[in-house]
């Protein structure tokens, strides 16, 4: 019987293959797991490091603990983390760039890259202004706080978590020197967005080495009350994170564009 409508359950003649195939919807837990893979590739989490607790991660990412558990289970199944029970237990990072990493990172950056570029540009503008205003308004109390935070960063050594906390404290001390809590809050908010919600800057020994060179001169420009120099140094310093993100994006884009080898060759 001709009704003018395609028979139910059969594809429309001439439609592209797979057009009416069931769509695979990714769960929030799967998307969070992919964020973790991206964060691990960027050094925000490193092999051997214990991840924050379920409760902390749920608060960071504004998701339920059940979603965090799903993400952790997916990561464990893929070998990125190991979950250990007991008093000294937790979830520990096991691997960096492993099988399937490129695809997980491509999906994360692919869906967020355009917005991330805008946030990176926004950060450059805001952090320059924060450094400029801090140099204009710093007090003796601010100078002591900045110098103490700088010394803590230098003492942190290669420990990833200690370095992260010291880096955060230094940039917060500079932001606090503006004496405008809205600027401090904005700086922290941008850091959260740049790190995919994990509140941890991309990290590598090379980046720490460059930060060890850049932090003292940035801090000194603020302490000396040199607004132009402080702004210029802030722009240079905050390009470190941007450079790592762009390099990772380029790597996964290249992998996606390169056809897999022919197994028959």
Buried (B, 14 or more C-beta within 10 A) or exposed (E): EEEEEEEEEEBEEEEEEEEEEEEEEEEBBBBBBBBBBBBBBBBBBBEEBBBBEBEEBBEBBEBEEEBBBBBBBBBBEBEBBBBEEEEEEBBBBBBBBBEEBBBBBBBBBBEBBEEBBEBBEBBBEBBBBBBBBBBBBBEEEBBEBBBEBBEBBEEBEEEBBBBBBBBBBBBBBBBBBBBBEEBBEBBBEBBBBBBBBBBBBBBBEEBBEBBEEBBBEBBBBBBEBBBEBBBBBBBBBBBBBBEBBBEBBEBBBEBEEEEEEEEEE
